[in-house]
Amino acid sequence: MARRLGATVTALHTGEEAVVLEGVMSGTHVAEWQGVPATGRSFNIPVGAVFTFDGEEKIAGERVYFDGALLLRQLGV
């Protein structure tokens, strides 16, 4: 989907059962993504992720959140 895809962590919150990450993802849309032809446009969107851990402190799950409508608007869709 993107050339020069980048991610910047803006905040990291730790708890007993999970780590929550806040950040910004950016890049340029240069290939088809979910049926949307490449637009050549850049995007810069806030993202959030929740990482959960098992009893051995290994990652058990990951949930990533972002505003898909904002991404599509920035791509001109």
C-alpha positions as CSV (number, residue, x, y, z in Angstrom):
1,M,0.0,0.0,0.0
2,A,2.5,2.6,1.1
3,R,6.0,3.6,0.2
4,R,8.1,5.0,3.0
5,L,5.5,3.8,5.6
6,G,6.5,5.2,8.9
7,A,5.2,5.0,12.5
8,T,6.0,7.3,15.3
9,V,5.2,6.4,18.9
10,T,3.8,9.5,20.8
11,A,2.8,7.8,24.1
12,L,3.2,4.4,25.8
13,H,1.0,3.4,28.7
14,T,1.7,0.2,30.7
15,G,-0.6,-1.7,33.0
16,E,-0.7,-5.1,34.7
17,E,-2.5,-6.8,31.8
18,A,-1.7,-4.7,28.7
19,V,0.4,-2.0,27.1
20,V,-1.3,0.7,25.1
21,L,0.5,2.6,22.4
22,E,-0.5,5.9,20.8
23,G,1.2,7.0,17.6
24,V,1.1,8.4,14.1
25,M,1.3,6.4,10.9
26,S,2.3,8.1,7.6
27,G,3.2,7.1,4.1
28,T,2.4,7.4,0.4
29,H,-0.3,5.3,-1.2
30,V,1.5,3.7,-4.2
31,A,-0.2,0.3,-4.6
32,E,-3.8,-1.0,-4.5
33,W,-5.0,-1.4,-0.9
34,Q,-8.3,-3.1,-0.1
35,G,-9.6,-2.5,-3.6
36,V,-8.6,1.2,-3.7
37,P,-6.2,1.9,-6.7
38,A,-3.0,3.8,-5.8
39,T,-3.6,7.5,-5.5
40,G,0.0,8.7,-5.0
41,R,-1.3,10.8,-2.1
42,S,0.3,11.0,1.3
43,F,-1.4,10.2,4.6
44,N,-0.7,11.0,8.2
45,I,-3.2,9.5,10.7
46,P,-3.3,8.8,14.5
47,V,-3.2,5.2,15.5
48,G,-3.7,3.3,18.8
49,A,-2.7,-0.3,19.7
50,V,-3.4,-2.5,22.7
51,F,-0.9,-5.4,23.4
52,T,-2.0,-8.1,25.8
53,F,0.4,-10.6,27.4
54,D,0.2,-14.2,28.6
55,G,1.4,-15.6,31.9
56,E,4.9,-16.0,30.5
57,E,5.0,-12.3,29.5
58,K,4.8,-13.1,25.8
59,I,2.5,-11.1,23.5
60,A,-0.9,-12.9,23.5
61,G,-2.7,-10.4,21.3
62,E,-2.7,-7.1,19.5
63,R,-5.5,-4.8,18.5
64,V,-4.8,-1.8,16.3
65,Y,-7.2,1.1,15.9
66,F,-7.3,4.0,13.4
67,D,-9.8,6.2,11.7
68,G,-10.4,4.6,8.3
69,A,-12.6,7.4,7.1
70,L,-9.8,9.9,7.8
71,L,-7.3,7.7,5.9
72,L,-9.6,7.5,2.9
73,R,-10.2,11.3,3.0
74,Q,-6.5,11.9,2.9
75,L,-6.2,9.5,0.0
76,G,-8.8,11.5,-1.9
77,V,-11.3,8.6,-2.0
